[in-house]
Amino acid sequence: MIKKILIAVFLLILSSFLIWQLYKFLYTPRIVFGAKGFTEYSPGSPGKVFVQVLDNYFSPVNNAICKLTVYYPNGTKFINNVTMLPFENGLYYWDFVAPDVQGVYMTTVSCTYPSQLQILTPSDSKLWYRDGSEVSTSNYMTRITTTASSNTAELIVYFSSIDANNPVAIYINNTATNKWDYLGQATVNTPQVSFTFDLATHNPITVWLTANKSFSIDMLNVYVYQNATQVQTNLRGGGEIHVEVKKVAITPDENTPEIRPIS
């Protein structure tokens, strides 16, 4: 009798474990497709890194938070843990301008699936591909007030143009000290940046962007979320970016010279 009870308990535990694993497989989003850096870029040319997040039914997941890290050819970080922007159909992207350093840039992407995600957007913050508008200035300030209970918040800024010799400094007001906390900078090569901050000491959220020369900003958003769950990763595609100077051969012609790339 005791043996039958033990067998029944074992089978119950085993079936519960299998059901739980099946549930996680069916309902946990994952990166099932990624295309990153298949194009070879020349220094100074615009580039894009993107991934697509789908669930196990291959339906797009549009409320994930995907973080990207890109390494220089020598292994140091070109960008570190920047939040990619959502597009549509589960696509997330990061725009950049190829640096002067030639070689292969390794890239990694990790995504989380948060609950209670809020996206806070000032009225003049709009992406260029949505309405074509932007704000051009050398000194930009905006304020956002939120009643969100979470302390986890991220500032995400997308610049459409930055002077090559004048990076944009990014500050946020610390309401506890009434001082400006320096978050970092955006450059011509890294016009899409993100920073994590403590909402408890930065609410209302007052952001100040400043540079010696004019820059253009398309979007400034704040993400507020909690209970983030790591997305299972099954990434397909090349995790690298190639940057090199294209060689050209000049074929003389009596009327018009022809310039063609050497592959």
C-alpha positions as CSV (number, residue, x, y, z in Angstrom):
1,M,0.0,0.0,0.0
2,I,2.8,2.4,1.0
3,K,4.6,1.6,-2.2
4,K,1.5,2.4,-4.3
5,I,1.2,5.8,-2.5
6,L,4.8,6.7,-3.1
7,I,4.5,5.8,-6.8
8,A,1.3,7.9,-7.1
9,V,3.0,10.9,-5.3
10,F,6.0,10.5,-7.6
11,L,3.8,10.4,-10.7
12,L,1.9,13.5,-9.5
13,I,5.1,15.4,-8.9
14,L,6.5,14.3,-12.3
15,S,3.3,15.3,-14.2
16,S,3.2,18.7,-12.4
17,F,6.8,19.3,-13.4
18,L,6.2,18.4,-17.0
19,I,3.1,20.6,-17.2
20,W,5.0,23.5,-15.8
21,Q,7.8,23.1,-18.3
22,L,5.3,22.9,-21.1
23,Y,3.6,26.1,-19.9
24,K,7.0,27.9,-19.8
25,F,7.8,26.7,-23.3
26,L,4.5,27.9,-24.7
27,Y,4.2,31.2,-23.0
28,T,7.7,32.5,-22.5
29,P,8.8,34.9,-25.3
30,R,12.1,34.3,-26.9
31,I,14.3,35.8,-29.6
32,V,13.7,33.4,-32.5
33,F,15.2,35.5,-35.2
34,G,18.0,38.0,-35.4
35,A,19.8,39.7,-38.3
36,K,22.7,41.7,-37.1
37,G,25.5,43.3,-39.0
38,F,25.4,41.4,-42.3
39,T,26.3,44.6,-44.1
40,E,29.9,45.7,-44.3
41,Y,30.0,49.4,-43.4
42,S,32.5,52.1,-44.3
43,P,33.7,54.5,-41.6
44,G,31.1,57.3,-41.3
45,S,28.3,55.4,-42.9
46,P,24.9,54.8,-41.1
47,G,24.1,51.3,-39.8
48,K,21.4,49.4,-38.0
49,V,21.4,46.4,-35.7
50,F,18.0,44.7,-35.1
51,V,16.4,41.6,-33.6
52,Q,12.9,40.2,-33.7
53,V,11.2,38.8,-30.6
54,L,8.5,36.2,-31.1
55,D,6.6,33.9,-28.8
56,N,6.5,30.1,-29.4
57,Y,3.5,30.5,-31.6
58,F,5.7,32.9,-33.8
59,S,3.5,35.9,-32.8
60,P,5.5,39.2,-32.3
61,V,6.2,40.4,-28.8
62,N,6.0,44.2,-28.8
63,N,6.6,45.0,-25.1
64,A,10.1,43.4,-24.5
65,I,13.1,45.5,-23.5
66,C,16.2,44.5,-25.5
67,K,19.7,45.5,-24.5
68,L,22.6,45.6,-27.0
69,T,26.3,45.6,-26.4
70,V,28.8,46.1,-29.2
71,Y,32.6,45.6,-28.9
72,Y,35.4,47.2,-30.8
73,P,37.7,44.8,-32.7
74,N,40.2,45.0,-29.7
75,G,37.5,43.8,-27.3
76,T,36.7,47.1,-25.6
77,K,33.1,48.3,-25.6
78,F,31.8,50.6,-28.4
79,I,28.4,50.8,-26.7
80,N,27.4,49.1,-23.4
81,N,23.9,47.7,-22.6
82,V,21.9,50.3,-24.6
83,T,18.2,49.8,-24.9
84,M,17.0,49.2,-28.5
85,L,14.0,51.0,-29.8
86,P,10.8,49.1,-30.7
87,F,9.5,49.4,-34.2
88,E,6.6,47.0,-35.0
89,N,6.0,43.2,-35.4
90,G,8.3,42.4,-32.5
91,L,11.3,44.3,-34.1
92,Y,13.8,46.2,-32.0
93,Y,16.7,48.2,-33.5
94,W,19.7,50.4,-32.7
95,D,21.0,53.0,-35.2
96,F,24.7,54.0,-35.3
97,V,27.3,55.6,-37.5
98,A,30.3,53.4,-38.2
99,P,33.4,54.5,-36.3
100,D,36.8,55.0,-37.9
101,V,38.2,51.9,-36.3
102,Q,38.2,49.1,-38.9
103,G,37.6,45.5,-38.1
104,V,34.9,43.1,-36.8
105,Y,32.6,44.3,-34.1
106,M,31.0,41.5,-32.0
107,T,27.5,42.2,-30.8
108,T,25.3,40.6,-28.1
109,V,21.6,41.1,-27.4
110,S,19.6,40.2,-24.3
111,C,15.9,40.8,-23.8
112,T,13.6,41.0,-20.8
113,Y,9.8,40.7,-20.6
114,P,8.6,43.2,-18.0
115,S,5.3,43.6,-16.4
116,Q,3.6,47.0,-15.6
117,L,5.6,48.7,-18.3
118,Q,4.9,52.4,-18.7
119,I,6.3,54.6,-21.5
120,L,6.4,58.2,-20.6
121,T,6.8,60.6,-23.5
122,P,6.9,64.5,-23.6
123,S,4.5,66.1,-26.1
124,D,7.4,67.1,-28.5
125,S,9.0,63.7,-28.5
126,K,8.2,61.8,-31.8
127,L,10.2,59.5,-33.9
128,W,11.1,60.7,-37.4
129,Y,9.6,57.6,-39.1
130,R,6.2,58.3,-37.6
131,D,5.7,62.0,-38.3
132,G,9.0,63.5,-39.7
133,S,9.3,66.1,-37.0
134,E,12.3,66.9,-34.7
135,V,13.6,69.4,-32.3
136,S,16.9,71.2,-33.3
137,T,18.7,73.1,-30.6
138,S,21.9,73.3,-28.6
139,N,20.1,73.3,-25.2
140,Y,17.1,71.1,-24.5
141,M,15.2,70.6,-21.3
142,T,12.0,68.6,-20.6
143,R,10.1,67.5,-17.4
144,I,8.0,64.5,-16.9
145,T,6.0,63.7,-13.7
146,T,4.9,60.1,-12.9
147,T,3.0,58.4,-10.1
148,A,4.6,55.0,-10.9
149,S,5.5,53.0,-7.9
150,S,8.6,51.2,-9.4
151,N,12.0,52.6,-8.8
152,T,13.4,51.2,-12.0
153,A,13.4,53.7,-14.9
154,E,15.3,54.2,-18.1
155,L,15.9,57.3,-20.2
156,I,16.0,56.6,-23.9
157,V,17.1,59.4,-26.3
158,Y,17.3,59.2,-30.1
159,F,19.2,62.0,-31.9
160,S,18.8,62.5,-35.6
161,S,22.0,64.6,-35.9
162,I,25.0,65.5,-33.8
163,D,28.0,67.6,-34.7
164,A,31.0,65.3,-35.2
165,N,33.2,67.4,-32.8
166,N,30.6,68.3,-30.2
167,P,29.0,65.4,-28.3
168,V,25.8,66.0,-26.4
169,A,26.0,65.9,-22.6
170,I,23.0,64.4,-20.9
171,Y,22.0,65.3,-17.3
172,I,19.1,64.5,-15.0
173,N,18.0,66.5,-12.0
174,N,18.4,64.8,-8.6
175,T,15.4,65.9,-6.6
176,A,17.0,64.8,-3.3
177,T,20.1,67.1,-3.8
178,N,18.7,69.6,-6.3
179,K,21.8,69.0,-8.4
180,W,22.3,67.8,-12.0
181,D,23.5,64.2,-12.2
182,Y,25.6,63.5,-15.3
183,L,24.4,60.4,-17.1
184,G,26.7,60.3,-20.1
185,Q,26.9,61.6,-23.7
186,A,25.7,60.9,-27.2
187,T,28.1,61.2,-30.1
188,V,27.8,61.3,-33.9
189,N,28.6,57.5,-33.8
190,T,26.2,56.7,-31.0
191,P,23.1,58.8,-31.5
192,Q,20.8,56.4,-29.8
193,V,21.5,56.1,-26.1
194,S,19.9,54.9,-22.9
195,F,20.5,55.3,-19.1
196,T,19.1,53.6,-16.0
197,F,18.3,55.8,-13.1
198,D,16.5,55.7,-9.7
199,L,13.0,57.1,-10.0
200,A,12.8,57.6,-6.2
201,T,15.3,60.5,-6.4
202,H,14.5,61.8,-9.9
203,N,10.8,62.5,-9.9
204,P,9.7,64.8,-11.4
205,I,12.0,63.6,-14.2
206,T,13.8,66.7,-15.5
207,V,16.3,66.0,-18.4
208,W,18.8,68.5,-19.7
209,L,20.7,68.0,-23.0
210,T,23.4,70.4,-24.0
211,A,26.2,70.8,-26.5
212,N,28.5,73.5,-27.9
213,K,26.8,73.2,-31.3
214,S,23.2,72.5,-32.4
215,F,21.9,69.0,-32.4
216,S,18.6,67.5,-33.5
217,I,16.5,65.2,-31.3
218,D,13.6,63.0,-32.5
219,M,12.6,61.2,-29.4
220,L,13.0,61.2,-25.6
221,N,11.2,58.5,-23.7
222,V,11.3,57.2,-20.1
223,Y,10.5,53.5,-19.5
224,V,9.2,52.6,-16.0
225,Y,8.7,48.9,-15.2
226,Q,9.2,46.1,-12.7
227,N,9.1,42.3,-12.5
228,A,11.3,41.9,-15.6
229,T,11.7,38.2,-16.7
230,Q,14.6,37.1,-18.9
231,V,13.6,36.2,-22.4
232,Q,14.8,32.8,-23.5
233,T,17.3,33.3,-26.3
234,N,17.5,31.4,-29.6
235,L,19.4,33.9,-31.8
236,R,19.9,33.2,-35.4
237,G,22.1,35.3,-37.6
238,G,25.6,36.8,-37.4
239,G,26.4,38.6,-34.2
240,E,28.9,41.0,-35.7
241,I,29.4,44.2,-37.7
242,H,32.1,44.7,-40.2
243,V,33.7,48.1,-40.7
244,E,36.3,48.7,-43.5
245,V,37.4,51.3,-46.0
246,K,36.3,50.2,-49.4
247,K,39.0,50.0,-52.0
248,V,38.3,51.4,-55.5
249,A,39.8,50.9,-58.9
250,I,39.7,53.8,-61.3
251,T,39.2,52.8,-64.9
252,P,40.2,55.7,-67.2
253,D,37.7,56.6,-69.9
254,E,38.1,59.3,-72.6
255,N,34.8,61.0,-71.5
256,T,33.9,59.8,-68.0
257,P,36.1,57.9,-65.6
258,E,34.5,54.9,-64.0
259,I,35.0,54.2,-60.3
260,R,34.1,50.7,-59.1
261,P,34.5,48.9,-55.8
262,I,37.0,46.1,-55.6
263,S,35.3,43.1,-53.9
